[in-house]
Amino acid sequence: VTVKTSGKDPATAAGQEGDEPPKEEPWETTLKTTTIDIEAGEFRGHRVSLWDLLHCRYIPEENRKELLELYGAGELTLEQVKTVVSTIVSRAAAAERAE
């Protein structure tokens, strides 16, 4: 009987991809830990993380992708992201209220 071995050390084989979540980018952590007060829609009276706002129903997917790309590439500052996100959410919530 011949036993085939993978040729990998069992200790290193255990740490292969898929065993732990992908490392979070520093800019993602910043978006998740930066909270703002926004007086719009269901967020009224709450501090909400920029990450949650970016992924809320008020931000269209294409806008979210573009903002994340620009911020991740360093082309937008955190303050610019705050301004854009709060503006989009406020306008969308106001338009929804007006319907």
N, C-alpha and C positions, 0 to 999 in steps of 0.2 A: 504494500500500500504506500503510495506516495502522497505526502501532504504538501500542498502548495501554500506558500506564505506570500503575503502581499509584498514583502520586501520593505515594508514600512515599520518603523518603530511604533508599537502600540500607543505609546505616550503621545507621539506627534500625530498619529492617525486620529486620535480622539478630538484634537483641536482643529479639525478641518472646517471649511466654510459650512455655514448652516447650523453650526453648534451654538453660536452666539449671535445676537443681533448685530447688524452692521453698525459701525461706529458713526455716531452723529457728528455732522459738521459743526464747527464752532458757531457759525452763523445761524444754524438751525436752533441750537441751544439758546442763543440770544433771542431769537424770535419767540421761543417757548417761554422764556423767563421774563420778557418785557411785557408788562401789562399797561393798559391804558383805560381810562374812564371814557365810555362812549355812551352818549344819551340817544340811542337809536334802537328801535325794535325791541327784541327780547333782551338786549344787553343793557337797557336803561337801568342805571343805578348799580351796575356791577363793574368790577375791574376785570378786563378780559385780556388774555395774552394775544399778541399779534398773530401768533401761529393759529390760534383758534379762530380769530377774525378772518385770516386769510382762507381758512377752510370752511367758513360759514356759507350759508345759502345765498348771501348777498353778493359774494364775489364770484363772478363768472370764472370758469376753469381757465380760460385763455389769459385772463388778467392775472390770476394767481400764478400761473406758470411763468408769465413774463416778469412779474414782481420778484418771484423767488430766484429766477435766473439772474436778473439785474443785481439784486442784493447779494446773492452768492458770489457774483463776479466782482463785487466791490464797486459797481457803477452807481448804486443808490446807497445813501447813508440810512442809518436806522431812523433818523428824524424824517427823512423823505418817505420811507415806507410807512411810518406812523401816519403821516399826513395823507398819503394816497389812500391807504386802507380806511382810515376814519372817514374820509370824504366819500368814498364809494359806498361804504356801509350806510352812512347818514343819508345820502341821496336815495339809495335803493329803498331804505326803510321809509323815507318820506313819500316816495312815489307809491309804495305799497299802501300806505295810510290814505293817500289821496284817491285811491281807486274805489 
